[in-house]
Amino acid sequence: MLSVQMDLLKERPVIYYTPLDNKGHYICYGFKRGREESCMVDAAGDNSQIYSPVVRIKALPNSLRAGNGEGHKYQPIELEDLASLARLSYGYEETPFPVFAFPRGGRWFTGVFVNFSEEGASYFCHVVLDEEPSRPFIRFSSNGAEPSFVDNISEHGYSYIKVIKLKETHPLVDYEQIQR
């Protein structure tokens, strides 16, 4: 399994994972002709790429095992449009939060996980789309142009937000609180 911690929910780590066939010591990530590429490599040598080390864990402690945070859920907040989601995702940081997209009930929930305070609730701020996002980035501009899904990030004058697609419905969103 290849995994990464992406958030804390009530002081518990939220970890995303995927099965992995090939082995290497680094994940190599970059862009070629404006398109996103990644692969596993044994050495970090190309300065035009970003490398993330792969750390092999022999056994997980109980505190990191699945189900450890049972009962804690993200509270859903539905946003009006993709532009609102892009503005929220971009936030106040240099690098925007990634947007998560996943299927639920024949539609696609696309949003960002946020904490407005360290002690308070955690939220999933989202829009509901009729179709699966077909491209891995949202192109966004503060000039009022509508955001759009794109696969090439080389066009100048725009900001780009990474879209992470999950295979299944996110298990930590409290769907019972979604208003119809």
ZAROVO-260395 format. One record per atom (N, C-alpha, C): x, y, z. Coordinates in steps of 0.02 Angstrom, whole numbers, plus 32768, in hexadecimal, padded with zeros to 4 digits. Example, Ala and Ser with C-alpha at 12.3 -4.5 7.8 and 13.67 -1.06 7.14 Angstrom:
! ZAROVO-260395
82947EE4818682677F1F818682947F5B818682827F90816282AC7FCB816582858002818A
//
This chain:
! ZAROVO-260395
802A7FC58000800080008000802C803E8000801680707FDD803580B17FDE800480DF8002801A810380357FEB812C805B800A8170806C7FDD819E807E7FF281E180917FBF81FD80C27FD6822080F57FA9824281237F98828681057F57829581007F4182D480E17F1F830481117F0C82EC814D7EE5831881797EE682FA81BF7ECC832181EE7EBD830982327E738315823E7E5082E482577E0A82EA82687E0382D982B27DF4830C82D97DF1830483227E3182E4833D7E6982FF83287EAC82EB833E7EBF82A483277E9B828882F87EAB824682DC7EC0824F82937EF5822C827E7F0C823482397EDA821782077ECF823B81CF7EA8822281977EDA820D81627EDC81CD81527F0E81B181267EEC819480E87F0581A780AE7EED818D806E7F1F815A80557F07812680337F3580F2801C7F1D80D47FDA7F4C80B47FB87F3D80907F7A7F6C80557F757F55801E7F577F837FE67F4C7FBB7FFB7F1C7FF47FDC7F24802F7FED7EFB80527FAE7EE4805C7FA87EA3807E7F6D7E8880C97F777E8480DE7FAE7E6681277FB87E5E81457FD77E9C81847FC77EA681A87FDF7EE181E0800D7ECC81ED803D7EF58224806C7EE9823180907F2A826480B87F2A827680DE7F67825981247F69823F813C7F2E8223817F7F2A81E881807EFA81B981AC7F08818681BD7ED781A081FA7EB281A481F57E7181BC822C7E46817F824D7E27817A828F7E30813F82B47E19815682F17DF2813582FE7DBA814683397D93811683427D598129836E7D2C8101837E7CF2812B83787CB3810E835A7C80812F83557C4080FE83707C0C811383A47BE880E883C57BB780A583D97BD780A983F27C15806E840B7C38804283D77C57805283987C51802983627C6D804B83437CA9802183317CD9803883137D18805082CB7D0C808A82BA7D2A80A482767D2780C082627D6B80BA82227D7B80DA82087DB880F081C17DAC812381AC7DD0813B81687DCB816681587E09817381197E13819E81037E4A81E580FB7E2E821781157E52825C81107E3C828880FC7E7782C480E57E6882F280D07E9D832181087EB38328813C7E8A835681737E9B833781B67E87834781E97EAD8330822D7E9F836982537E7C8362825D7E3A8399827B7E16838882B57DE8834A82BB7DD2833682EF7DA3831C832B7DCA834083637DC7832D839E7DED82EC83BF7DD682D383AC7D9B829583C87D83825883A47D9F8262836E7DC6822D83477DE3822B83517E2F81F2833F7E4D81EB83407E9581ED82F77EAC821282EB7EE1821882A67EFB81FE82A37F4281D9826F7F5081C182627F9381DA821E7FA781FD821A7FE0821981D97FF481E281A8800881ED81697FF981C08133800D81DE8114804C81B78114808281CC80F780C181A480B780CB81C6808080D381A4804080DB819980328125815A802781368147801B817C813A7FD08184815A7FB381B581527F6B81C1810F7F5B81E180FA7F83821380BB7F77823580A07FB98250805E7FC38249803F80008261802C7FF982AB8034803082D1801A802E83167FCE803183157FAE801C834A7F65801C834E7F47806183407F6A809683547F4F80DA834C7F4980ED83027F6A80CA82D57F6680DA828E7F3E80A782667F20807782877EFA804482647EB4805E82537E978043821E7E54805782077E218050823F7DF2807F82417DBD807D82737DCF809E82B57E0C80B882BB7E2280D582FA7DFB8115830C7DE0813982DB7DBD817882E97D72817282E17D57813682ED7D10812982E27CE6815E83057CB1817382E27C8381A582FD7C9481EC82EA7CD181FA82D57CE3823D82C17CD7824482767CB4827982637CA38283821C7CAC82CD820A7CB782D881C97CB8831C81AE7C71833481A57C63837181B97C21838F81B07C1E83AC81697BEB839B81417BE883B380FC7BCD83FB80F87BEC842280CD7BD3846580BC7BD1846880707B95846D80537B908471800A7B9984B97FF47BC684C27FC47BD585037FA87BAA850F7F6A7BA2854D7F577B76855E7F207B92854B7EDC7BD585517ED37BF185457E917C3B85347E957C56851F7E5C7C9D850B7E577CCB85467E667CB685837E557CDF85BE7E637CE785C87EAF7CB285BD7ED57CB785C27F1F7CE7858D7F3A7CE285507F1F7D10851B7F347D58852D7F247D6585487EE97DA9855B7ED67DC485927F047D9B85C37F137DB285F97F407DC185DE7F867D9685B27F9E7DA285947FE07DE085687FE07DE885407FAC7E2285147FA77E62853B7FA47E6085727F7F7E9D85997F797EAE85BA7FBC7E7B85CB7FE37E8585E480277EB5861E802A7EDF861C805D7F0E865380697F56863C80617F5F85FF804A7FA285E380447FBB85EB7FFC7FFD85E47FF4801C85E67FB2800685A97F898001856F7FA97FED85327F877FA585227F9B7F7985177F6B7F3385097F7D7F2B84C37F9A7EF584BB7FC27EE384797FDA7ECE844F7F9F7EDD840E7F9E7EC383E47F677E7783DB7F707E5583CF7F3A7E0E83C27F397E0583777F317DD7835A7F587DC783137F537D86830B7F2D7D8382D97F027D4582C97EDD7D37827F7EE57CF7826F7EF27CE382297EFA7C9982217EEA7C8781E47ED47C4181D87EC27C1581CC7EFF7BD681E27EF77BA381D27F2A7B5F81DC7F0B7B3881A67F097AF481A97EEF7AEF81C07EA77B1D81AB7E7D7B1B81BD7E367B3582037E267B4D82277E587B6882697E4E7BAE826B7E6B7BD282A27E617C1682A97E797C1B82E27EAB7C3082D17EE87C3D83037F1B7C85831A7F117C90835A7F0B7CD283767EFD7CDD83AE7F2F7D1183A77F5A7D1983D97F8D7D5B83D57FB17D6083FE7FE57D9D8405800C7D8D83FB80567DBA83DC80797DB283D180C17DD4840B80E67DAF842B81147DCA846581377DBA846281817DE5848081A87DDA848B81F07DDF84D681FB7DAA84F482167DAB853B82217DCB854C82647DCD851B82917DF0852482D17E0C84E082E57E4084E0830E7E6084A183227E338476834E7E0A849383777DE1846C83A57D9C845D838A7D85848183577D418479833E7D388440830E7CFE844082EF7CEC840D82BD7D178415827F7D1B83DF82587D3B83E082177D0583DB81E27D1183FB81A97CDD840181767CF483E881327CC383D1810B7CCF83C180C47CA583F3809C7CC7842580817CA7845980597CA8844280117C6D843B7FF27C6984187FB27C3584367F837C3B84227F447C06842B7F137BF383E57EFB7BB783DE7EE27BA0839E7EC87B9C83A57E7C7BBF83797E597BC1837A7E117B9A83407DF47B7A834B7DBB7B5583157D9A7B8282E37D777BC082F97D677BEF82CD7D447C3182C97D687C5482927D5D7C9782887D7A7CC782BB7D5D7CEF82DC7D887D2383087D6D7D5382DF7D417D5A82F37D037D8082CB7CD47DCA82DF7CCF7DDD83157CF17E22832C7CEC7E3D83397D337E7F83357D3C7E9C83357D807EA983797DA17E9783B07D817EA283F27D9F7E66841F7D937E5C844E7DC17E2C84847DB77E5484C27DA67E4584E17D6D7E66851F7D597E3B85587D747E5B85877D977E3885BB7DBB7E5B85FD7DB07E3486327DAB7E5086757DA47E2886A47DD07E4986D57DED7E2687067E177E07873E7DEE7E0A87397DAB7DEE876E7D807DA487657D727D8587337D907D3D87297D877D2B86F47D547D5C86D87D307D4E86A27D007D3886647D267D0B863E7D097CF386007D287D2C85CD7D2C7D3485AB7D647D6685757D697D52853B7D3D7D8485137D287D7584D97CFF7DA784A17D0E7D9484647CFE7DC0842B7D077DEE84267CCA7E2F841F7CD77E61841B7CA07E9483E57CB17EBA83CF7C7E7EF083A07C8A7F3483BE7C7D7F3683FB7C657F75841D7C567F79845C7C807FB184657CA37FB7849F7CD07FE984D37CB77FF484D47C76802785007C5B800D85447C447FCC854F7C467FB1858F7C307FBE85C47C657FDE85FA7C527FF0862F7C827FB286587C957FB686767CD07F8086A17CE87F4B867D7D117F55863D7D1E7F2586167D447F4785F57D7F7F1F85E47DB17F3585B97DE87F1685747DDB7F3685417DF47F1F84FD7DE97F1A84D87E2B7EE284B57E337ED484907E707ED184457E5F7EF7841D7E827EF983D47E767EB883B47E8B7E9D83877E617E6183617E707E7883197E7E7E6883007EBA7E7882BC7ECD7E3682947ECA7E3482637E9D7DF7823B7E957DFC81FC7EBF7DC881F07EE67DC281B27F0D7D9681817EE77DA381417EEE7D7C810E7ECC7D3681077EE97D3081147F2A7CF081097F4C7CDD81477F757CA081467F8D7C87817C7FB87CB381837FF67CC381C180087CEE81CD80427CCA81B680817CE9818B80A97CC7816F80E37CC2819D81207CE481D5811F7CE68200815A7CBC823F81557C90824381237C63827D811C7C20826881397C02829481617BC1828681807B898297814E7B77826881247B46827380EF7B00827E810A7AF3826981477AB1827381657AA282BD816F7AD582E781707ACA832E817B7AC38356813A7AC6833481017ABF835780C17A76836A80B87A6C83AA80A87A2983C3809F7A1283B4805879D6839E805179BA838B801079A483C77FE9
//
